[in-house]
């Protein structure tokens, strides 16, 4: 049903043009947003439907996000008013500012999971929130479908690596991973990328390093260290790996040392080493133990054509770590 039982009035609306199309910017209460919108499902009898079935998990996730409070900001929902909304300016001196008279429902082009989450949140909390919207006065069915397709297929997300970078000031692992890429004294400085876009010679992403740090520092007492102490441990460990295998570190094509499966294996083994180095002394971390232990790996064959050529995934990383740990944690000289 697209008919409204009663006309709905939206105050304080800005009217403008986007690429020749009349559009409106404003906000409504959550209850109103649910009342004045409708969905065109992909199997609509008209043949002009396009919306996917609602994913309840995504709605619930958004409701949980809203529960975080004032920091839970979100973007406007996108509507097609289909010529059913009439704009009336408040006065002649402000012709682009006024009210909308909603005679029928608007088609919800983008934001059904946000609205679903908002509905869940307001019902669970017995509260009300404002929902921002951008509404086109009129798009025909094909224009509406094409815009939906562009939003959902052409637009690219920022990527997990860049997201980790943006959280570097609030998340320790993001900060450490960022430092490992940006610091000139880091072995990852010339082989890594912050944005997640790989290029020749830069095959390790910030997301990859975030996972490495997560594995490397997850056990107590290492997990309780400051981010600066964790960074120092990581630099000492991987700088010594690079020093022992400099040729292998710099040749991604011919050696697997800096392939993600092997970096994760080194992280798993390093976690066991860190646990011992940090816990062995009450007053200070045994950095010399880390250096001596890494040197015990000097006979590992990292060649892409050698015994490691078939390992892949986290299971492969765990299997390789199972070989590295006994070598490193044996009696060091």
N, C-alpha and C positions, 0 to 999 in steps of 0.2 A: 504494500500500500504506500503510495506517495502523497496522498492527500492529508493535509493537516485538519484536525477537528476544528481548530480555531486559528485565525491569523496570529502570527507571532511577530513581535516588534523587537528589533535589536537596535539599541542606542549607541551613539558615539562611534560611528562607522566612517572610515576613510574610503572615498571612492577615487580610483585612479585608472590609468590605462597601461596595460602591459602588451607590447607588440601589437597595438591596435585593438586589443580586447579589453572591455570594461571589466574591472575587478574590484573587489571590496576587501578591506582589512578590518578586523574587529575581534571581539571575543564575546562568548556567551557562557552561561553556567553549564556545568556538566549535564544537568537534567535537560536543559534546553537543547544542547548539542545532540543528545540522544533522540529527542523528539523531532527535530527538524531535518534529520538526515536519513538516508536509506542507502542500501547496498545493491549494486547490480551484479548478481552472481554470474559465474562463467556460463552456467547452463540456463540463463534467462530465456524465456520463450521468444523474445524479440530477436534473438540471435546476436544482440549487441551487448551481452553481458561479458564481464572480464575479471571480476574479483574472485580470488581464491577462497576456499572455505576458511573460516576463522580458526587459527591455531590457539587453543585455549592456554597452552603453556606460555606463548608469547604475551598473551593478555595478562596472565598471572605474574609473569616476570616484570611487566611494566607496572602493574599494581604494586609489586614489591619495591620497585624503583621509586614510585611516588611516596612510599612510606618513609623515605629518607628525609623528607621535610623540604625546607626552603631551597636546598641545593638541587632538588629534582626538577630541573628545567626541561622543557620539551618544545619541539617545533610545532607550528600551526598545522592543523588538518587542512586538506585541500578539497574544495567543493566545486560542483557545477550547479549553479542555481537554476539553470535551464529556463531562463526568462521568467521564473516564478517569483522572483524577489524584486521589489520596487524600492528604489532609493529616493529619499526626499531630503534635500538639504535643509539645514536649520535656518539659514537666511541667505540673502543675495551676496553678502560679502564673504561668505565661506561656502561656496557652492560644492566643494568636495568633501564637506563634513556634515554628517546628518544621521538619519535613521533608515533602517531597512524594514520594509513590510514584507514578511514571508507568508505568501499565500499557499504555497505547497512545499513539500520537502525538497531538499537539495541532494544530488547524488554525491556520495562520499567517494572521492577518487583515491585519496591517500590518507591513511590514518585509522583504518578500522581496528588495528590491534591496540593503538593508543586509546581509542574510544572504549574498546573492550576492557582494557586495563583500568581506565578512568571509572567505568561503570562498576567494576569489581571493588576498586578502592573506595569510592564514595558509599557503596552499600556496606562494606565491612566497617568503615570508620564513622558512618552516619555524618559525613561532612560534605561540603560543597567546594568545588574549585572552578576557576575560570579556564575555559578552553579557547585558545587563540585559533582563528581561522583565516584562510585566504579563499575567497569564493569568486569564481568567474561568473559574470552575469549570464553568459550563454556560450556553451560549446556544443557543437552537434555531436552525434554519437561517435563518429569516426575520430573527430578531434579529441574527444575524451579518452577513447581507447588508445590513441597514439601517444597522448601525454602520459597516461598510466604506464604504457610500455617503456617510454623513455625513462621515466623515474625509476622503474624497477629493473631495467636491463642495461641502460647506457650509463647511468650514474654509478660511480665507483665509490666504495667505502674508503676510509682513510687507511685501512689496513691495520693489522695487529701491531706491527713494529712501530709505526708512527703513534699509535695509541699508547704503547708503553712509554715512548719518548715523552709524550705529553703529560704522563703521570710520574715523571722522574722526581718531582719535588715532593710527592706524597707517598711514593712506594719505593722502599729501599732497593728491591731487586731491579726495578726499572732504572734507578739512579746508578747502581753498580754496573749494569749492562751498558748504559750510556757512557759512563766513564771509560769502560774497557774499549769502546769504539773511538772516543774523542781524544783520549790521552795519547801523546806521542810516545810515551814509554810503555805502551801496551802492545803485546804481540798481535792484537786484533785490529790495530789502528788502520793498517793498509789492506786488510782483507774483509772488512765488514761494511755494512751499510745501515744507516739509521732509519731510512724510510721503508725498508723491506723490498726495494727494487734492486734485484741482483744485476750485476754487470761484470764484465771481464775483470777478473782479479778480486772482485768483491762479492763473495758467495755466502758469507755468514751474515745473517740479518740480526737486527736488534731482538726480534722475537726469539731467534735461535739462542742468543746469548742469555736472554732472560730465563729460558728453560735450563740452560747450563748452570746459571747461578742458583736457580731454585733447587736443583738437584744437589749442587755442591755444598750448599749451606743449610740444608734442611734438618740435619741432626743436631741434637744438643751435644756438647755445649756451644757448638758453632752458631746455632740459630740465635743465641742470646747476645752475640757480639754486636758491636755497633757496625753501621754500614761502612765506615772507614776501615775498620779492622777486617771486615769481610773482603773489601776491595784489595787491601794489601795482601791478604792470603791468596786471592785469585791471581793477582799480578805476579807474585812470587812463583806460584805453581805453574801458570801457563808460560811465563817468561823462561822458566827452566826447561819446560817441555820443548819450547821453540829452540832454546840453546842446544839442547841435546840432539834435536832433529831439525836443524835449520833448513836444510835442502828440502826435506819432506814437508815442512811447514809452508814453504813458499811455492810449492808445486802442486796445485790442486788436481791437475790433470793426471799426473803420474803417481801421486801418492794419496792415500786416504786419510791421512792424519787430521786434516781440517774439514773432512766431510762430517756432516752433522751426526751420523751414527757413531763416529769415533770420538767426536767432542763430547757427546753424551756419555760414552763409555769412560772417558777420562774424568768426567764430572762425577760419575758414580764411584769410580776408584778414588778420586780426590776427596770425596765426602768421607770415605773411610779413613783416609790419611789425615784429613783435617781433624776428625773426631779424636784421633790419637794424639796429634800434635798439640791441640788446644787443651785436651784433658790431662796430658801427661805432666804438665807443670802448673802449679797453683799460681805462681807469680807472673809468668810470662808465657807466650806462645813459642813453641820450639820450631822456629823457622828453619833452622839448620837441618832438622829431621826431614822437612819437606824437600829441601834441595838434594839431600843425600838419597832420599827414596826415589825421586824422579830419575836420578842417574842410573838406577838399577834397571830402567826400562830400555837401556841403550841397544839391546839386542832385538827389540821388537821389529818385525818386518812390516812396514806400512805401505808397501808397494800396491798399486791398483791391480797388478797382475799376480800378487802374492796370495797368501792364505786368507786375507781379509776381503778379497774381492767380492765375495758373495754375501757378506753380512749386511743386514738392513733392518730398519725399524728399531723400536725399543728393545725387542727381544734380542736382536743382534748386539745392541749396546750392552745389555746385561751380560750376555755370554762373553763378550770381549773383556768387560770389567772383571769378570770372574777369573780371567787369566792375568790381568794387570795387578789386582790387589795382592795376591800372594807374593808376587815379585817385589812390589814396593814395600810391603810390610814385613818382609823377612828381616833378619838381623842385619842392620846397616853397619858398615865399617866406620 
